[in-house]
């Protein structure tokens, strides 16, 4: 890429990054998302770490430590609030939007890059439930950044430095999501298969080694290395018990989305569902389109290696979602499919026709992305122990009741999900677990939780009586799993009761008080 074009592309990429970051800061920085059950896993754990607690030793840390390290550092630098909890996600989503433009421009043109970035941004931010503190945002942004560093290095006189940086970023991605070892392996495979690039394996491996040793050193210094290794073994045994979904699936199934719709309404819903399924459709479409580009000879010899790397990494990133490659998880690794699909179409059709082809997808992207804006406009701002919250109007009263009843520092146990309530109330959780997931957490975790509750009974309990139907909607592979923790729940029901003077219920979680 010529130097002047490269500078312009970098400038536009930076502008896209700043624009998306600014937009998300305004409309989502303080937004409370109550229908995202994973919200709070990172926040609660990172707050404990910011206070000196050691993951895997002092509390049960559900994920690998990379995401916790990032969030804990942000809390220590900028204070503890919902907004500071959103800073990593905002940065990572905005970064990916800018890099989608940069990559697509490199493969096609800046016009194609603008289309790809616009589509990616609108569809990625459409679901507020995905825009939370989430280790997969951390790892996907780091992996995409690593790819861009490595590709940029191929055009520089000293590529080893760039590949060293790419190795550091990829290594950190693996600390956030261990399955990122698959893309790392894909890069090694690609570089080793190309004689002219084999020398880059060494700096890439060195970068991974540097960040790998640094992470091991931190865990060892904290006395948590052995506990972390045991946790990895626990995940290997327990995670896939209920977390198995078909490729491209949605919670409740497609039939649930189309239930009751007829005629034109059904046709429109099918179109909307098709765009919802883009994270699952685009990878398949990208492979087919680039095979066509290849067959038609619209790719030169120098570009073939880059396209092969992108296709290989795309497949490897999709594999990181296993055993739950549903749409919700594929969203996190959708950047390269957008890049490859738009760039291939740009090579197959004239630029003038491409503008018309992009109109309908761009309109739907605008419509999907506009959902986040509409939800922001339908929210109200209220105070909380973790700063201002923008809460949907339908949940404001319930949240006010909760926050006016449960005060910071008071004992609180939330059963079974929703660790975000610990964070929002700043209630004190007497157990090692920020949540219990039926199927993943076994009777051992149940009894350990009960032991903590008996040793230090909290004043309050937020209790969801999880129905079988609701459990199977999210975990359809858990048909053979009991979704109740009966011993623990029996103790809760014997020692706690709903409030005497009023009912406090937030999204099905009812506030109970300790019996006298």
VOVEXZA-375238 format. One line per 5 residues: number of its first residue (from 1); their letters; for each residue y, x, z of C-alpha. Coordinates in steps of 0.25 Angstrom, whole numbers, plus 5000, padded with zeros to 4 digits. Each point is the difference from the previous one (the first is absolute). Layout:
<sites>
NUM = A = Y,X,Z | ... .
</sites>
This chain:
<sites>
1 = XXXXX = 5000,5000,5000 | 5014,5006,4996 | 5008,5005,5012 | 5012,4990,4997 | 4990,4988,4999 .
6 = XXXXX = 4993,5004,5012 | 5013,5001,5008 | 5004,4986,4996 | 4986,4994,5003 | 5001,5006,5014 .
11 = XXXXX = 5013,4995,5002 | 4996,4986,4996 | 4987,5001,5009 | 5009,5004,5012 | 5009,4987,4996 .
16 = XXXXX = 4988,4991,5000 | 4995,5006,5013 | 5013,4998,5007 | 5002,4986,4994 | 4986,4995,5005 .
21 = XXXXX = 5002,5007,5014 | 5013,4993,5001 | 4994,4987,4996 | 4989,5000,5010 | 5008,5005,5011 .
26 = XXXXX = 5009,4988,4999 | 4990,4989,4997 | 4988,5006,5008 | 5004,5010,5010 | 5001,4990,5011 .
31 = XXXXX = 4991,4990,4994 | 4988,4995,5009 | 4988,4997,4993 | 4990,4992,5009 | 4990,4997,4989 .
36 = XXXXX = 4996,5015,4999 | 4989,5002,5010 | 5001,5016,4999 | 5014,5000,5003 | 5001,5008,5013 .
41 = XXXXX = 4988,5008,4999 | 5009,5012,4996 | 5012,4996,5009 | 4993,4998,5013 | 4992,5013,4998 .
46 = XXXXX = 5012,5008,4996 | 5008,4995,5012 | 4989,5004,5009 | 5000,5014,4993 | 5015,5001,5001 .
51 = XXXXX = 4998,4998,5015 | 4990,5011,5001 | 4987,4993,4999 | 4989,5007,4992 | 4993,4992,4989 .
56 = XXXXX = 4985,4999,5001 | 5001,5005,5014 | 5010,4991,5007 | 4998,4988,4991 | 4991,4995,4989 .
61 = XXXXX = 5007,5004,4987 | 4995,4992,4989 | 5004,5009,4988 | 5001,5015,4997 | 5012,5007,5006 .
66 = XXXXX = 5009,5003,4988 | 5007,4986,5000 | 5001,5001,5016 | 5006,5013,4999 | 5010,4996,4990 .
71 = XXXXX = 5004,4987,5007 | 5001,5007,5014 | 5009,5011,4994 | 5009,4989,4995 | 5000,4993,5013 .
76 = XXXXX = 5004,5013,5007 | 5011,5003,4991 | 5006,4986,4998 | 4996,4992,5012 | 4990,4989,5001 .
81 = XXXXX = 5003,4987,4993 | 4994,4991,4989 | 5010,5006,4990 | 4996,5015,5003 | 4985,4995,4999 .
86 = XXXXX = 5004,4996,4986 | 5006,5013,4995 | 4988,5007,4995 | 4995,4988,4992 | 5014,4998,4994 .
91 = XXXXX = 5001,5015,4996 | 4985,5000,4995 | 5002,4987,4991 | 5013,5004,4995 | 4995,5014,4997 .
96 = XXXXX = 4988,4994,4992 | 5010,4992,4992 | 5008,5012,4996 | 4988,5008,4997 | 4994,4989,4991 .
101 = XXXXX = 5013,5001,4991 | 4998,5015,5000 | 4986,5000,4996 | 5001,4989,4989 | 5012,5007,4994 .
106 = XXXXX = 4992,5013,4999 | 4989,4993,4993 | 5008,4991,4991 | 5015,4997,5001 | 5011,4997,5010 .
111 = XXXXX = 5000,4986,4995 | 4985,4998,5003 | 5003,5007,5014 | 5010,4990,5003 | 4991,4988,4996 .
116 = XXXXX = 4988,5007,5009 | 5009,5002,5012 | 5006,4986,4999 | 4986,4993,4999 | 4994,5009,5011 .
121 = XXXXX = 5012,4997,5009 | 5000,4985,4999 | 4985,4998,5001 | 4998,5011,5012 | 5011,4994,5009 .
126 = XXXXX = 4996,4985,4997 | 4991,4999,5012 | 5007,5002,5013 | 4986,5002,5007 | 4998,5013,4993 .
131 = XXXXX = 5014,5006,5003 | 4996,5004,5014 | 4997,5014,5007 | 4987,5003,4993 | 4992,5013,4998 .
136 = XXXXX = 4997,4996,4986 | 5015,5001,4996 | 5001,5014,5007 | 4988,5005,4992 | 5003,4993,4987 .
141 = XXXXX = 5014,5006,4999 | 4995,5014,5004 | 4990,4999,4990 | 5009,4996,4989 | 5010,5010,5004 .
146 = XXXXX = 4990,5011,4999 | 4996,4996,4986 | 5015,5000,4996 | 5001,5014,5006 | 4988,5005,4993 .
151 = XXXXX = 5004,4994,4987 | 5014,5006,5001 | 4994,5014,5003 | 4992,5000,4987 | 5014,5001,4993 .
156 = XXXXX = 5005,5011,5009 | 4999,5015,4999 | 4994,5001,5014 | 4990,4987,5001 | 4993,5006,5012 .
161 = XXXXX = 5012,4997,5010 | 5000,4985,4995 | 4985,4999,5001 | 5000,5006,5014 | 5010,4989,5004 .
166 = XXXXX = 4991,4990,4993 | 4989,5004,5009 | 5008,4999,5012 | 5004,4986,4996 | 4985,4996,4997 .
171 = XXXXX = 4995,5006,5013 | 5010,4992,5008 | 4996,4987,4992 | 4985,5003,5004 | 5005,5001,5015 .
176 = XXXXX = 5006,4986,4998 | 4988,4994,4992 | 4987,5009,5001 | 4995,4994,4987 | 5011,5007,4993 .
181 = XXXXX = 4990,5011,4999 | 4995,4993,4988 | 5013,5003,4992 | 5000,5014,5005 | 4986,5002,4994 .
186 = XXXXX = 5005,4994,4987 | 5011,5010,4999 | 4991,5011,5003 | 4990,4995,4989 | 5012,4999,4990 .
191 = XXXXX = 5005,5013,5002 | 4987,5007,5000 | 4996,4994,4987 | 5012,5005,4993 | 5000,5015,4998 .
196 = XXXXX = 5015,5002,5000 | 5002,4993,5013 | 4989,5005,5008 | 5009,5010,5007 | 5008,4989,5006 .
201 = XXXXX = 4988,4996,5008 | 5003,5011,5010 | 5014,4996,5004 | 4996,4985,5000 | 4989,5004,5010 .
206 = XXXXX = 5009,5008,5008 | 5010,4989,5002 | 4988,4991,5004 | 4996,5011,5009 | 5013,5002,5007 .
211 = XXXXX = 5002,4985,5003 | 4986,4999,5004 | 5000,5011,5010 | 5014,4995,5005 | 4994,4986,5003 .
216 = XXXXX = 4987,5006,5007 | 5009,5009,5008 | 5009,4988,5005 | 4987,4992,5004 | 4994,5012,5006 .
221 = XXXXX = 5012,5003,5008 | 5000,4986,5005 | 4986,5000,5004 | 4997,4989,4990 | 4992,5007,4989 .
226 = XXXXX = 4986,4996,5005 | 5005,4986,5003 | 5005,4999,4986 | 4987,5005,4993 | 4993,4989,5009 .
231 = XXXXX = 5010,4990,4995 | 4997,5004,4985 | 4985,4998,5003 | 5003,4986,5007 | 5008,4996,4987 .
236 = XXXXX = 4989,5004,4991 | 4990,4991,5008 | 5009,4988,5003 | 5011,4998,4990 | 4991,4995,4988 .
241 = XXXXX = 4993,4990,5009 | 5010,4990,4997 | 5010,5007,4990 | 4993,4998,4987 | 5007,4992,4989 .
246 = XXXXX = 4998,4999,4985 | 5009,5008,4991 | 5013,4992,4998 | 4996,4989,5010 | 5011,4992,5008 .
251 = XXXXX = 4998,4994,5014 | 4994,4987,4999 | 4996,5002,4986 | 5006,4996,4986 | 4995,4985,5002 .
256 = XXXXX = 5008,4999,5012 | 5013,5004,4993 | 4997,4990,4988 | 4995,4988,5009 | 5005,4987,4997 .
261 = XXXXX = 5008,5004,4988 | 4998,4993,4986 | 5006,5001,4987 | 5013,5007,4998 | 5001,5004,5015 .
266 = XXXXX = 4986,5006,4999 | 5004,5008,4987 | 5013,5005,5007 | 4992,5004,5012 | 4990,5008,4991 .
271 = XXXXX = 5012,5008,4994 | 5005,5003,5014 | 4987,5004,5005 | 4998,5009,4988 | 5013,5007,5004 .
276 = XXXXX = 4995,5001,5014 | 4988,5006,4995 | 5007,5011,4993 | 4996,5011,5010 | 4985,4997,4996 .
281 = XXXXX = 5003,4997,4985 | 5009,5012,4996 | 4990,5011,5003 | 4990,4994,4990 | 5011,4997,4990 .
286 = XXXXX = 5005,5015,5001 | 4987,5006,4997 | 4998,4991,4988 | 5014,5002,4995 | 4999,5015,5001 .
291 = XXXXX = 4987,5000,4993 | 5007,4993,4989 | 5012,5010,5000 | 4990,5011,4999 | 4992,4994,4989 .
296 = XXXXX = 5013,4998,4992 | 5004,5014,5002 | 5013,4997,5007 | 4998,5010,5010 | 5001,5015,4998 .
301 = XXXXX = 4991,5011,5005 | 5010,5005,5011 | 5001,4986,5005 | 4985,4997,5001 | 4998,5008,5013 .
306 = XXXXX = 5011,4993,5007 | 4995,4986,4996 | 4986,5004,5004 | 5005,5004,5014 | 5008,4987,5002 .
311 = XXXXX = 4988,4992,4996 | 4991,5008,5009 | 5009,4998,5012 | 5002,4986,4997 | 4985,4997,5001 .
316 = XXXXX = 4999,5009,5012 | 5012,4993,5007 | 4993,4987,4998 | 4987,5005,5006 | 5008,5003,5013 .
321 = XXXXX = 5001,4985,5002 | 4985,4999,5001 | 4994,4992,5007 | 5011,4990,4999 | 5006,5001,4986 .
326 = XXXXX = 5007,4987,5001 | 5014,4997,4994 | 5007,5003,5013 | 4994,5014,5001 | 5001,5003,4985 .
331 = XXXXX = 5015,4997,5001 | 5002,5013,5007 | 4994,5008,4989 | 5006,4993,4988 | 5011,5010,4996 .
336 = XXXXX = 4991,5008,4990 | 4994,4987,4993 | 5015,4995,4998 | 5004,5014,4994 | 4988,5001,4991 .
341 = XXXXX = 5000,4986,4995 | 5015,4999,4996 | 4999,5014,4994 | 4988,4997,4992 | 5007,4987,4995 .
346 = XXXXX = 5012,5008,4996 | 4992,5009,4992 | 4993,4989,4993 | 5011,4991,4996 | 5014,5002,4994 .
351 = XXXXX = 5012,5001,5010 | 5006,4988,4995 | 4988,4992,5002 | 4997,5006,5014 | 5013,4993,5005 .
356 = XXXXX = 4995,4987,4996 | 4986,5002,5006 | 5006,5004,5013 | 5009,4988,5002 | 4990,4990,5006 .
361 = XXXXX = 4994,5011,5009 | 5014,5004,5005 | 5004,4985,5002 | 4987,4998,5009 | 5003,5014,5007 .
366 = XXXXX = 5014,4994,5003 | 4994,4987,5005 | 4990,5007,5009 | 5010,5010,5006 | 5010,4989,5002 .
371 = XXXXX = 4990,4994,5010 | 5004,5010,5010 | 5014,4997,4998 | 4998,4985,5002 | 4992,5003,5012 .
376 = XXXXX = 5011,5009,5006 | 5011,4989,4997 | 4991,4990,5007 | 4999,5008,5013 | 5009,5001,5012 .
381 = XXXXX = 5004,5012,5008 | 4996,5001,5015 | 5001,5011,5011 | 4987,5006,5005 | 4996,5012,5009 .
386 = XXXXX = 4998,5008,4987 | 5013,4996,4993 | 5005,4989,4991 | 4989,4992,4994 | 5001,4992,4987 .
391 = XXXXX = 4990,4988,5003 | 4996,4989,4990 | 5007,4987,5005 | 4987,4993,5002 | 4996,5011,5011 .
396 = XXXXX = 5013,5003,5007 | 4998,4990,5011 | 4986,5005,5003 | 5005,5014,5000 | 5012,4997,5009 .
401 = XXXXX = 4990,4993,5010 | 4991,5012,5000 | 5011,5011,5002 | 5007,4992,5010 | 4987,4998,5008 .
406 = XXXXX = 4993,5014,4999 | 5009,5011,5004 | 4999,5015,4997 | 4991,5007,5009 | 4992,4988,5004 .
411 = XXXXX = 4985,5000,4998 | 4996,4994,4987 | 4986,4999,4993 | 5000,4994,4986 | 4986,4995,4995 .
416 = XXXXX = 4994,5003,4990 | 5010,5005,4990 | 5015,5002,4998 | 5004,5012,5007 | 5014,4998,4995 .
421 = XXXXX = 5002,4991,5012 | 4999,5012,5010 | 5011,5007,4992 | 5009,4988,4999 | 5000,4996,5014 .
426 = XXXXX = 4998,5015,5005 | 4989,4994,5009 | 4991,5010,5007 | 4986,4999,4995 | 4990,5004,5011 .
431 = XXXXX = 4988,5003,4990 | 4998,5012,4990 | 4999,4990,4988 | 5012,4994,4993 | 4991,4990,4994 .
436 = XXXXX = 4985,4996,4999 | 4994,4997,4986 | 4987,4992,5000 | 4990,5007,4993 | 5006,5014,5001 .
441 = XXXXX = 5002,5000,5015 | 4987,4999,5007 | 4995,4995,5013 | 5004,5014,5005 | 5014,4999,4997 .
446 = XXXXX = 5000,4986,5005 | 4995,5004,5014 | 5010,5012,5000 | 5011,4991,4997 | 4995,4990,5011 .
451 = XXXXX = 4999,5012,5010 | 5015,5003,4997 | 5004,4986,5003 | 4992,4999,5013 | 5006,5013,5005 .
456 = XXXXX = 5014,4995,4997 | 5001,4985,4997 | 5013,4998,4991 | 5009,4989,5003 | 4999,4994,4986 .
461 = XXXXX = 4990,4997,4990 | 5003,4996,4985 | 4987,4994,4996 | 4995,4995,4986 | 4987,4992,5000 .
466 = XXXXX = 4996,5006,4987 | 4992,4990,4992 | 4988,5003,4991 | 5007,4995,4988 | 5013,5009,5002 .
471 = XXXXX = 4991,5012,5003 | 4992,4999,4987 | 5012,4997,4992 | 5004,5015,5002 | 4987,5006,5002 .
476 = XXXXX = 4990,4992,4991 | 4990,5011,5002 | 4999,4997,5015 | 4991,4988,4998 | 4990,5006,5009 .
481 = XXXXX = 5010,5005,5011 | 5004,4992,5012 | 5015,4999,5000 | 5001,4998,5015 | 5000,5009,5012 .
486 = XXXXX = 4994,4990,5009 | 4999,5008,5013 | 5014,5005,4999 | 5005,4986,4996 | 4993,4993,5011 .
491 = XXXXX = 5007,5009,5010 | 5013,4997,4993 | 4998,4985,5001 | 4996,5002,5015 | 5012,5008,5004 .
496 = XXXXX = 5011,4995,4991 | 5005,4986,4996 | 5011,4995,4991 | 5014,4999,5006 | 5003,4989,5009 .
501 = XXXXX = 5014,4996,4996 | 5000,5003,4985 | 4992,5003,4988 | 5002,5014,4993 | 4993,5001,4987 .
506 = XXXXX = 5003,5010,4989 | 4991,4999,4988 | 4988,4995,5008 | 5002,5010,5011 | 5002,4992,5013 .
511 = XXXXX = 5006,5006,5012 | 4992,4999,5013 | 5003,5004,5014 | 4992,5006,5011 | 4994,4990,5009 .
516 = X = 5004,5001,5015 .
</sites>
